[in-house]
């Protein structure tokens, strides 16, 4: 069949017509899995099996004017974010981050100082966790793109997948909710001329430099977590991923989420939105969402925010009702 013949007589589907999950479902089954991959695509990281123990590997990319804007963030801020979003994916599997490989695409007019700042930001994020940046690649392109591949070690524990939650489990999270999304919204307001009070500038910092609770992933795995993932795309969307992968429903409690919303009230008044929209729909804090058996003591970094129920009705509910806010970030459908 001639190339393109399959499209004869119809308009080709574009990626904007699918959400991220639907797009992955179309191409992922075509990819070879390999013989040393007990866990492939579908979780925060793949698992690689070696004779001396299992490792995890994950990759992510930051694209200028899609994930960041240079007028908002320094090279060091971008380096920090690029590292942390990948380290959080390793932690979400219950693994210890060990190394990063970083590739950088850049336009020819990019100042060298920006590249040096990027390296400094990577180092600032990685060094406290004894993570090395061990290689990468450089290429020219029309805008800045930073691609990071992270490797981690499971250190004798089983990987925690998205698919292990069971009805009756506790739902818990570690880290913050909604702060990075609030920071993003405030930066957009500042672009339009709004002067931000000093009292909310910490939220801008949360967007520029998220601080995932990396050690909480190993603690969760050792405490019997049944499912876990990195909260990168918003609580509702990511909780829905756990629900679908596990074949269960997840019920969140607005009462337990209340303290998160209270911390965002001033910024929400400035932005003219409900603070709970950020808590439920905002991503990029890179906290961890996990489920634990009902009788389990939660690790110190985690707090209970709901429960796992049978898969009846909506995948995720709040106080028993379907959510009324936007469900979170999607790269293609918005």
Secondary structure, DSSP 8 states (H G I E B T S, - for coil): --TTGGGTTS----GGGS-HHHHHHHHGGGS---SS-SB-TTSSSEEEEETTEEEEEEEEEEEBTTTB-TTTS-HHHHHHHHHHHHHHHHHTTT-EEEEEEEEEEE-TTS-HHHHHHHHHHHHHHHGGGT-EEEEEEEEE-SS-EEEEEEEEE-TTS----SS---TT-EEEEES-SSHHHHHHHHHHHHHTT----GGGHHHHHHHHS----HHHHHHHHHTT-SEEEEE-S-HHHHHHHHHHHHT-EEEE-HHHHHHHHHTTHHHHHHHTS-HHHHHHH---S-EEEEEE-TT----TTEEEEEEEE-S-SSSEEETTEE--S-----TTT-
